[in-house]
Amino acid sequence: MRKFYYLSSCDTCQKIMKTLDLPKDVELIDIKQTNIDAKTLDWLKEKVGSYEGMFSKRAMKFRSQGLHEMNLTEADYRKYMLEEYTFLKRPFVIYDEHVWIGNAKKEVESAREFFAKNK
């Protein structure tokens, strides 16, 4: 699997995409147009270790829906991410068995180094 899940209207995602200089065989998926599917999300959970690790608590709907006041379970995180793309940390980069999630500096740098070495 070689995919880059991003939000096309997000400047940070656009910047990261350019920084990574992704190979041509990576499928670009705008999560606003095509949200992540359950099979891929579950596969990522196995790689990352939890659904919470892929969940964006910065999403505006996190507070507006009162989720910040609830004790969410792993099943809740999964459900919300499948229902609403804004709950996904972004971008998601999947390249074979390698996964990078979010825009944290260390994640982006790790992905950038990987793609630079594997051109």
N, CA, C and O atoms as a GROMACS GRO file, in nm:
protein
  476
    1MET      N    1   0.085  -0.116   0.000
    1MET     CA    2   0.000   0.000   0.000
    1MET      C    3   0.090   0.124   0.000
    1MET      O    4   0.182   0.136   0.082
    2ARG      N    5   0.063   0.213  -0.092
    2ARG     CA    6   0.140   0.338  -0.102
    2ARG      C    7   0.042   0.453  -0.120
    2ARG      O    8  -0.006   0.481  -0.230
    3LYS      N    9   0.013   0.519  -0.008
    3LYS     CA   10  -0.090   0.623  -0.010
    3LYS      C   11  -0.049   0.743   0.075
    3LYS      O   12   0.025   0.731   0.173
    4PHE      N   13  -0.100   0.857   0.034
    4PHE     CA   14  -0.082   0.982   0.108
    4PHE      C   15  -0.220   1.040   0.129
    4PHE      O   16  -0.281   1.092   0.036
    5TYR      N   17  -0.271   1.031   0.253
    5TYR     CA   18  -0.400   1.087   0.289
    5TYR      C   19  -0.378   1.228   0.340
    5TYR      O   20  -0.299   1.250   0.432
    6TYR      N   21  -0.446   1.325   0.279
    6TYR     CA   22  -0.425   1.465   0.314
    6TYR      C   23  -0.554   1.542   0.294
    6TYR      O   24  -0.652   1.489   0.242
    7LEU      N   25  -0.554   1.667   0.334
    7LEU     CA   26  -0.666   1.757   0.310
    7LEU      C   27  -0.616   1.863   0.212
    7LEU      O   28  -0.524   1.939   0.243
    8SER      N   29  -0.678   1.867   0.094
    8SER     CA   30  -0.629   1.955  -0.012
    8SER      C   31  -0.636   2.103   0.026
    8SER      O   32  -0.560   2.183  -0.028
    9SER      N   33  -0.726   2.139   0.116
    9SER     CA   34  -0.738   2.280   0.156
    9SER      C   35  -0.645   2.316   0.271
    9SER      O   36  -0.646   2.430   0.318
   10CYS      N   37  -0.564   2.222   0.316
   10CYS     CA   38  -0.474   2.244   0.428
   10CYS      C   39  -0.334   2.282   0.377
   10CYS      O   40  -0.268   2.202   0.311
   11ASP      N   41  -0.291   2.403   0.408
   11ASP     CA   42  -0.159   2.449   0.364
   11ASP      C   43  -0.047   2.362   0.421
   11ASP      O   44   0.052   2.337   0.354
   12THR      N   45  -0.063   2.318   0.545
   12THR     CA   46   0.039   2.234   0.608
   12THR      C   47   0.054   2.102   0.531
   12THR      O   48   0.166   2.058   0.506
   13CYS      N   49  -0.057   2.041   0.495
   13CYS     CA   50  -0.052   1.916   0.417
   13CYS      C   51   0.017   1.939   0.283
   13CYS      O   52   0.098   1.858   0.239
   14GLN      N   53  -0.015   2.050   0.217
   14GLN     CA   54   0.046   2.082   0.087
   14GLN      C   55   0.197   2.100   0.103
   14GLN      O   56   0.275   2.051   0.021
   15LYS      N   57   0.237   2.170   0.208
   15LYS     CA   58   0.379   2.194   0.233
   15LYS      C   59   0.452   2.061   0.258
   15LYS      O   60   0.559   2.038   0.204
   16ILE      N   61   0.393   1.976   0.340
   16ILE     CA   62   0.454   1.847   0.371
   16ILE      C   63   0.465   1.762   0.245
   16ILE      O   64   0.567   1.697   0.223
   17MET      N   65   0.361   1.762   0.163
   17MET     CA   66   0.365   1.685   0.038
   17MET      C   67   0.484   1.728  -0.048
   17MET      O   68   0.554   1.644  -0.103
   18LYS      N   69   0.505   1.857  -0.060
   18LYS     CA   70   0.618   1.908  -0.139
   18LYS      C   71   0.751   1.872  -0.075
   18LYS      O   72   0.847   1.836  -0.144
   19THR      N   73   0.758   1.882   0.057
   19THR     CA   74   0.880   1.850   0.131
   19THR      C   75   0.922   1.705   0.112
   19THR      O   76   1.041   1.675   0.100
   20LEU      N   77   0.823   1.616   0.110
   20LEU     CA   78   0.854   1.472   0.101
   20LEU      C   79   0.898   1.429  -0.037
   20LEU      O   80   0.969   1.329  -0.050
   21ASP      N   81   0.857   1.501  -0.140
   21ASP     CA   82   0.891   1.463  -0.277
   21ASP      C   83   0.856   1.315  -0.298
   21ASP      O   84   0.942   1.231  -0.328
   22LEU      N   85   0.728   1.286  -0.282
   22LEU     CA   86   0.678   1.149  -0.288
   22LEU      C   87   0.701   1.084  -0.425
   22LEU      O   88   0.693   1.151  -0.528
   23PRO      N   89   0.730   0.955  -0.425
   23PRO     CA   90   0.743   0.884  -0.552
   23PRO      C   91   0.611   0.888  -0.630
   23PRO      O   92   0.505   0.906  -0.571
   24LYS      N   93   0.619   0.872  -0.759
   24LYS     CA   94   0.502   0.880  -0.847
   24LYS      C   95   0.399   0.771  -0.818
   24LYS      O   96   0.281   0.787  -0.850
   25ASP      N   97   0.442   0.660  -0.760
   25ASP     CA   98   0.349   0.549  -0.736
   25ASP      C   99   0.268   0.563  -0.608
   25ASP      O  100   0.191   0.473  -0.573
   26VAL      N  101   0.283   0.674  -0.537
   26VAL     CA  102   0.205   0.698  -0.416
   26VAL      C  103   0.072   0.761  -0.457
   26VAL      O  104   0.068   0.864  -0.524
   27GLU      N  105  -0.037   0.696  -0.416
   27GLU     CA  106  -0.172   0.746  -0.447
   27GLU      C  107  -0.205   0.860  -0.352
   27GLU      O  108  -0.195   0.846  -0.230
   28LEU      N  109  -0.246   0.974  -0.408
   28LEU     CA  110  -0.284   1.091  -0.329
   28LEU      C  111  -0.434   1.086  -0.304
   28LEU      O  112  -0.512   1.078  -0.399
   29ILE      N  113  -0.474   1.092  -0.178
   29ILE     CA  114  -0.615   1.081  -0.143
   29ILE      C  115  -0.656   1.199  -0.056
   29ILE      O  116  -0.608   1.214   0.057
   30ASP      N  117  -0.744   1.283  -0.109
   30ASP     CA  118  -0.797   1.396  -0.035
   30ASP      C  119  -0.908   1.342   0.057
   30ASP      O  120  -1.011   1.296   0.008
   31ILE      N  121  -0.886   1.346   0.188
   31ILE     CA  122  -0.980   1.284   0.281
   31ILE      C  123  -1.115   1.355   0.285
   31ILE      O  124  -1.214   1.298   0.332
   32LYS      N  125  -1.121   1.478   0.236
   32LYS     CA  126  -1.251   1.545   0.231
   32LYS      C  127  -1.337   1.484   0.121
   32LYS      O  128  -1.460   1.478   0.133
   33GLN      N  129  -1.274   1.439   0.015
   33GLN     CA  130  -1.345   1.376  -0.096
   33GLN      C  131  -1.368   1.227  -0.071
   33GLN      O  132  -1.476   1.174  -0.101
   34THR      N  133  -1.268   1.159  -0.015
   34THR     CA  134  -1.274   1.015   0.010
   34THR      C  135  -1.217   0.988   0.149
   34THR      O  136  -1.095   0.981   0.166
   35ASN      N  137  -1.304   0.973   0.246
   35ASN     CA  138  -1.256   0.946   0.382
   35ASN      C  139  -1.190   0.809   0.387
   35ASN      O  140  -1.215   0.723   0.302
   36ILE      N  141  -1.107   0.791   0.484
   36ILE     CA  142  -1.035   0.664   0.500
   36ILE      C  143  -1.137   0.551   0.524
   36ILE      O  144  -1.239   0.572   0.589
   37ASP      N  145  -1.108   0.435   0.471
   37ASP     CA  146  -1.198   0.321   0.489
   37ASP      C  147  -1.160   0.242   0.614
   37ASP      O  148  -1.049   0.256   0.666
   38ALA      N  149  -1.253   0.161   0.662
   38ALA     CA  150  -1.234   0.086   0.786
   38ALA      C  151  -1.115  -0.009   0.778
   38ALA      O  152  -1.039  -0.022   0.874
   39LYS      N  153  -1.099  -0.075   0.665
   39LYS     CA  154  -0.990  -0.172   0.650
   39LYS      C  155  -0.854  -0.103   0.664
   39LYS      O  156  -0.766  -0.153   0.734
   40THR      N  157  -0.837   0.012   0.599
   40THR     CA  158  -0.711   0.085   0.607
   40THR      C  159  -0.690   0.141   0.748
   40THR      O  160  -0.579   0.136   0.801
   41LEU      N  161  -0.795   0.194   0.808
   41LEU     CA  162  -0.784   0.249   0.943
   41LEU      C  163  -0.744   0.140   1.042
   41LEU      O  164  -0.660   0.163   1.130
   42ASP      N  165  -0.803   0.022   1.029
   42ASP     CA  166  -0.769  -0.088   1.118
   42ASP      C  167  -0.625  -0.135   1.096
   42ASP      O  168  -0.555  -0.169   1.192
   43TRP      N  169  -0.580  -0.137   0.971
   43TRP     CA  170  -0.442  -0.174   0.939
   43TRP      C  171  -0.345  -0.074   1.003
   43TRP      O  172  -0.243  -0.112   1.061
   44LEU      N  173  -0.378   0.054   0.992
   44LEU     CA  174  -0.295   0.158   1.052
   44LEU      C  175  -0.291   0.146   1.204
   44LEU      O  176  -0.187   0.168   1.265
   45LYS      N  177  -0.403   0.111   1.264
   45LYS     CA  178  -0.408   0.094   1.408
   45LYS      C  179  -0.310  -0.014   1.452
   45LYS      O  180  -0.245   0.000   1.556
   46GLU      N  181  -0.299  -0.120   1.375
   46GLU     CA  182  -0.203  -0.226   1.407
   46GLU      C  183  -0.060  -0.174   1.401
   46GLU      O  184   0.024  -0.215   1.480
   47LYS      N  185  -0.033  -0.084   1.308
   47LYS     CA  186   0.101  -0.026   1.294
   47LYS      C  187   0.132   0.076   1.404
   47LYS      O  188   0.242   0.079   1.458
   48VAL      N  189   0.033   0.159   1.436
   48VAL     CA  190   0.052   0.269   1.529
   48VAL      C  191   0.031   0.225   1.675
   48VAL      O  192   0.096   0.276   1.766
   49GLY      N  193  -0.060   0.132   1.695
   49GLY     CA  194  -0.085   0.083   1.829
   49GLY      C  195  -0.216   0.126   1.890
   49GLY      O  196  -0.264   0.062   1.984
   50SER      N  197  -0.276   0.233   1.839
   50SER     CA  198  -0.406   0.277   1.893
   50SER      C  199  -0.476   0.367   1.793
   50SER      O  200  -0.414   0.430   1.708
   51TYR      N  201  -0.608   0.370   1.806
   51TYR     CA  202  -0.686   0.465   1.725
   51TYR      C  203  -0.665   0.607   1.779
   51TYR      O  204  -0.665   0.703   1.703
   52GLU      N  205  -0.649   0.618   1.909
   52GLU     CA  206  -0.629   0.750   1.970
   52GLU      C  207  -0.506   0.819   1.911
   52GLU      O  208  -0.504   0.941   1.897
   53GLY      N  209  -0.404   0.742   1.877
   53GLY     CA  210  -0.282   0.797   1.820
   53GLY      C  211  -0.301   0.858   1.682
   53GLY      O  212  -0.216   0.933   1.633
   54MET      N  213  -0.413   0.827   1.619
   54MET     CA  214  -0.442   0.880   1.485
   54MET      C  215  -0.553   0.985   1.489
   54MET      O  216  -0.589   1.041   1.386
   55PHE      N  217  -0.605   1.010   1.607
   55PHE     CA  218  -0.721   1.098   1.626
   55PHE      C  219  -0.675   1.240   1.654
   55PHE      O  220  -0.587   1.263   1.737
   56SER      N  221  -0.735   1.335   1.584
   56SER     CA  222  -0.701   1.476   1.604
   56SER      C  223  -0.792   1.540   1.707
   56SER      O  224  -0.911   1.561   1.683
   57LYS      N  225  -0.734   1.570   1.822
   57LYS     CA  226  -0.811   1.640   1.925
   57LYS      C  227  -0.812   1.790   1.901
   57LYS      O  228  -0.871   1.866   1.978
   58ARG      N  229  -0.747   1.832   1.794
   58ARG     CA  230  -0.748   1.973   1.754
   58ARG      C  231  -0.868   2.006   1.665
   58ARG      O  232  -0.897   2.123   1.641
   59ALA      N  233  -0.937   1.903   1.617
   59ALA     CA  234  -1.052   1.924   1.530
   59ALA      C  235  -1.156   2.011   1.600
   59ALA      O  236  -1.185   1.991   1.718
   60MET      N  237  -1.211   2.106   1.528
   60MET     CA  238  -1.310   2.196   1.586
   60MET      C  239  -1.430   2.119   1.641
   60MET      O  240  -1.488   2.157   1.743
   61LYS      N  241  -1.467   2.011   1.574
   61LYS     CA  242  -1.582   1.933   1.617
   61LYS      C  243  -1.555   1.856   1.746
   61LYS      O  244  -1.649   1.814   1.814
   62PHE      N  245  -1.429   1.838   1.781
   62PHE     CA  246  -1.395   1.767   1.905
   62PHE      C  247  -1.455   1.840   2.024
   62PHE      O  248  -1.514   1.778   2.113
   63ARG      N  249  -1.441   1.971   2.027
   63ARG     CA  250  -1.496   2.050   2.136
   63ARG      C  251  -1.645   2.080   2.114
   63ARG      O  252  -1.725   2.071   2.207
   64SER      N  253  -1.682   2.114   1.991
   64SER     CA  254  -1.821   2.153   1.966
   64SER      C  255  -1.918   2.038   1.991
   64SER      O  256  -2.034   2.063   2.026
   65GLN      N  257  -1.874   1.915   1.975
   65GLN     CA  258  -1.960   1.800   2.002
   65GLN      C  259  -1.945   1.751   2.146
   65GLN      O  260  -2.008   1.652   2.185
   66GLY      N  261  -1.864   1.820   2.224
   66GLY     CA  262  -1.847   1.785   2.365
   66GLY      C  263  -1.763   1.660   2.389
   66GLY      O  264  -1.765   1.603   2.498
   67LEU      N  265  -1.689   1.618   2.287
   67LEU     CA  266  -1.608   1.496   2.300
   67LEU      C  267  -1.495   1.514   2.400
   67LEU      O  268  -1.450   1.416   2.461
   68HIS      N  269  -1.449   1.638   2.418
   68HIS     CA  270  -1.340   1.665   2.512
   68HIS      C  271  -1.382   1.640   2.657
   68HIS      O  272  -1.297   1.627   2.745
   69GLU      N  273  -1.511   1.632   2.681
   69GLU     CA  274  -1.563   1.608   2.816
   69GLU      C  275  -1.596   1.460   2.840
   69GLU      O  276  -1.640   1.423   2.949
   70MET      N  277  -1.575   1.378   2.740
   70MET     CA  278  -1.610   1.236   2.750
   70MET      C  279  -1.484   1.150   2.762
   70MET      O  280  -1.376   1.191   2.720
   71ASN      N  281  -1.499   1.033   2.820
   71ASN     CA  282  -1.392   0.934   2.823
   71ASN      C  283  -1.411   0.845   2.700
   71ASN      O  284  -1.487   0.748   2.704
   72LEU      N  285  -1.343   0.878   2.593
   72LEU     CA  286  -1.360   0.802   2.469
   72LEU      C  287  -1.281   0.672   2.474
   72LEU      O  288  -1.169   0.667   2.525
   73THR      N  289  -1.341   0.568   2.421
   73THR     CA  290  -1.276   0.438   2.410
   73THR      C  291  -1.211   0.427   2.272
   73THR      O  292  -1.233   0.512   2.186
   74GLU      N  293  -1.132   0.323   2.252
   74GLU     CA  294  -1.073   0.299   2.120
   74GLU      C  295  -1.184   0.283   2.014
   74GLU      O  296  -1.170   0.330   1.902
   75ALA      N  297  -1.292   0.216   2.052
   75ALA     CA  298  -1.405   0.199   1.958
   75ALA      C  299  -1.467   0.335   1.922
   75ALA      O  300  -1.508   0.356   1.808
   76ASP      N  301  -1.473   0.426   2.019
   76ASP     CA  302  -1.525   0.560   1.993
   76ASP      C  303  -1.435   0.635   1.895
   76ASP      O  304  -1.483   0.694   1.798
   77TYR      N  305  -1.304   0.632   1.919
   77TYR     CA  306  -1.211   0.700   1.829
   77TYR      C  307  -1.227   0.648   1.686
   77TYR      O  308  -1.233   0.725   1.591
   78ARG      N  309  -1.234   0.516   1.673
   78ARG     CA  310  -1.249   0.453   1.541
   78ARG      C  311  -1.378   0.501   1.475
   78ARG      O  312  -1.377   0.542   1.358
   79LYS      N  313  -1.488   0.497   1.548
   79LYS     CA  314  -1.619   0.537   1.496
   79LYS      C  315  -1.616   0.682   1.447
   79LYS      O  316  -1.662   0.710   1.336
   80TYR      N  317  -1.563   0.772   1.527
   80TYR     CA  318  -1.562   0.913   1.489
   80TYR      C  319  -1.473   0.939   1.367
   80TYR      O  320  -1.509   1.019   1.281
   81MET      N  321  -1.359   0.872   1.359
   81MET     CA  322  -1.272   0.892   1.243
   81MET      C  323  -1.336   0.840   1.115
   81MET      O  324  -1.318   0.901   1.009
   82LEU      N  325  -1.409   0.731   1.123
   82LEU     CA  326  -1.476   0.678   1.004
   82LEU      C  327  -1.596   0.764   0.963
   82LEU      O  328  -1.630   0.769   0.845
   83GLU      N  329  -1.658   0.831   1.059
   83GLU     CA  330  -1.774   0.915   1.030
   83GLU      C  331  -1.734   1.053   0.977
   83GLU      O  332  -1.804   1.109   0.893
   84GLU      N  333  -1.624   1.106   1.026
   84GLU     CA  334  -1.589   1.246   0.998
   84GLU      C  335  -1.439   1.261   0.974
   84GLU      O  336  -1.358   1.234   1.063
   85TYR      N  337  -1.402   1.304   0.854
   85TYR     CA  338  -1.260   1.316   0.818
   85TYR      C  339  -1.183   1.414   0.905
   85TYR      O  340  -1.062   1.400   0.919
   86THR      N  341  -1.250   1.512   0.964
   86THR     CA  342  -1.177   1.613   1.042
   86THR      C  343  -1.115   1.555   1.168
   86THR      O  344  -1.027   1.617   1.228
   87PHE      N  345  -1.158   1.436   1.209
   87PHE     CA  346  -1.101   1.374   1.328
   87PHE      C  347  -0.971   1.299   1.300
   87PHE      O  348  -0.907   1.249   1.393
   88LEU      N  349  -0.931   1.290   1.175
   88LEU     CA  350  -0.805   1.224   1.141
   88LEU      C  351  -0.690   1.321   1.155
   88LEU      O  352  -0.695   1.432   1.104
   89LYS      N  353  -0.584   1.278   1.224
   89LYS     CA  354  -0.460   1.356   1.219
   89LYS      C  355  -0.416   1.352   1.074
   89LYS      O  356  -0.437   1.252   1.005
   90ARG      N  357  -0.356   1.457   1.028
   90ARG     CA  358  -0.314   1.454   0.888
   90ARG      C  359  -0.182   1.525   0.871
   90ARG      O  360  -0.147   1.615   0.948
   91PRO      N  361  -0.112   1.485   0.770
   91PRO     CA  362  -0.143   1.378   0.674
   91PRO      C  363  -0.108   1.239   0.728
   91PRO      O  364  -0.040   1.226   0.830
   92PHE      N  365  -0.155   1.137   0.657
   92PHE     CA  366  -0.116   0.997   0.678
   92PHE      C  367  -0.030   0.961   0.560
   92PHE      O  368  -0.071   0.982   0.446
   93VAL      N  369   0.087   0.907   0.583
   93VAL     CA  370   0.171   0.858   0.474
   93VAL      C  371   0.190   0.709   0.496
   93VAL      O  372   0.237   0.665   0.601
   94ILE      N  373   0.155   0.632   0.396
   94ILE     CA  374   0.173   0.487   0.400
   94ILE      C  375   0.259   0.449   0.281
   94ILE      O  376   0.225   0.478   0.166
   95TYR      N  377   0.369   0.384   0.310
   95TYR     CA  378   0.456   0.337   0.202
   95TYR      C  379   0.500   0.195   0.237
   95TYR      O  380   0.590   0.175   0.319
   96ASP      N  381   0.436   0.099   0.175
   96ASP     CA  382   0.455  -0.042   0.206
   96ASP      C  383   0.427  -0.064   0.355
   96ASP      O  384   0.313  -0.045   0.398
   97GLU      N  385   0.526  -0.101   0.433
   97GLU     CA  386   0.505  -0.126   0.576
   97GLU      C  387   0.540  -0.005   0.664
   97GLU      O  388   0.534  -0.013   0.786
   98HIS      N  389   0.578   0.105   0.602
   98HIS     CA  390   0.616   0.227   0.675
   98HIS      C  391   0.496   0.320   0.687
   98HIS      O  392   0.420   0.336   0.592
   99VAL      N  393   0.480   0.380   0.805
   99VAL     CA  394   0.367   0.469   0.830
   99VAL      C  395   0.414   0.592   0.906
   99VAL      O  396   0.492   0.582   1.002
  100TRP      N  397   0.367   0.708   0.862
  100TRP     CA  398   0.390   0.834   0.933
  100TRP      C  399   0.256   0.903   0.944
  100TRP      O  400   0.183   0.912   0.845
  101ILE      N  401   0.222   0.951   1.063
  101ILE     CA  402   0.092   1.011   1.085
  101ILE      C  403   0.108   1.147   1.152
  101ILE      O  404   0.177   1.161   1.252
  102GLY      N  405   0.042   1.246   1.093
  102GLY     CA  406   0.040   1.379   1.151
  102GLY      C  407   0.150   1.469   1.098
  102GLY      O  408   0.230   1.430   1.014
  103ASN      N  409   0.151   1.590   1.150
  103ASN     CA  410   0.245   1.690   1.101
  103ASN      C  411   0.351   1.729   1.203
  103ASN      O  412   0.415   1.834   1.191
  104ALA      N  413   0.369   1.645   1.304
  104ALA     CA  414   0.474   1.671   1.402
  104ALA      C  415   0.609   1.671   1.331
  104ALA      O  416   0.632   1.593   1.239
  105LYS      N  417   0.696   1.757   1.375
  105LYS     CA  418   0.825   1.775   1.310
  105LYS      C  419   0.902   1.644   1.295
  105LYS      O  420   0.959   1.617   1.190
  106LYS      N  421   0.903   1.561   1.401
  106LYS     CA  422   0.980   1.436   1.394
  106LYS      C  423   0.919   1.338   1.294
  106LYS      O  424   0.992   1.264   1.228
  107GLU      N  425   0.785   1.337   1.281
  107GLU     CA  426   0.719   1.249   1.183
  107GLU      C  427   0.755   1.292   1.040
  107GLU      O  428   0.791   1.210   0.956
  108VAL      N  429   0.744   1.420   1.015
  108VAL     CA  430   0.772   1.473   0.882
  108VAL      C  431   0.918   1.451   0.846
  108VAL      O  432   0.949   1.410   0.734
  109GLU      N  433   1.006   1.477   0.939
  109GLU     CA  434   1.150   1.460   0.913
  109GLU      C  435   1.184   1.314   0.889
  109GLU      O  436   1.264   1.283   0.801
  110SER      N  437   1.126   1.224   0.966
  110SER     CA  438   1.149   1.081   0.947
  110SER      C  439   1.104   1.037   0.807
  110SER      O  440   1.176   0.964   0.739
  111ALA      N  441   0.986   1.082   0.766
  111ALA     CA  442   0.935   1.048   0.632
  111ALA      C  443   1.024   1.109   0.524
  111ALA      O  444   1.057   1.044   0.425
  112ARG      N  445   1.063   1.235   0.543
  112ARG     CA  446   1.148   1.302   0.445
  112ARG      C  447   1.279   1.227   0.427
  112ARG      O  448   1.323   1.205   0.314
  113GLU      N  449   1.342   1.189   0.537
  113GLU     CA  450   1.468   1.114   0.530
  113GLU      C  451   1.449   0.979   0.459
  113GLU      O  452   1.533   0.937   0.380
  114PHE      N  453   1.338   0.912   0.489
  114PHE     CA  454   1.311   0.783   0.426
  114PHE      C  455   1.302   0.798   0.274
  114PHE      O  456   1.366   0.723   0.200
  115PHE      N  457   1.222   0.894   0.229
  115PHE     CA  458   1.203   0.911   0.085
  115PHE      C  459   1.330   0.962   0.016
  115PHE      O  460   1.355   0.929  -0.100
  116ALA      N  461   1.409   1.042   0.086
  116ALA     CA  462   1.536   1.088   0.029
  116ALA      C  463   1.632   0.972   0.008
  116ALA      O  464   1.703   0.968  -0.093
  117LYS      N  465   1.634   0.878   0.102
  117LYS     CA  466   1.723   0.760   0.091
  117LYS      C  467   1.673   0.658  -0.010
  117LYS      O  468   1.752   0.582  -0.066
  118ASN      N  469   1.545   0.655  -0.033
  118ASN     CA  470   1.485   0.549  -0.116
  118ASN      C  471   1.434   0.600  -0.249
  118ASN      O  472   1.330   0.555  -0.298
  119LYS      N  473   1.504   0.693  -0.307
  119LYS     CA  474   1.466   0.744  -0.440
  119LYS      C  475   1.508   0.648  -0.548
  119LYS      O  476   1.484   0.673  -0.666
   0.00000   0.00000   0.00000
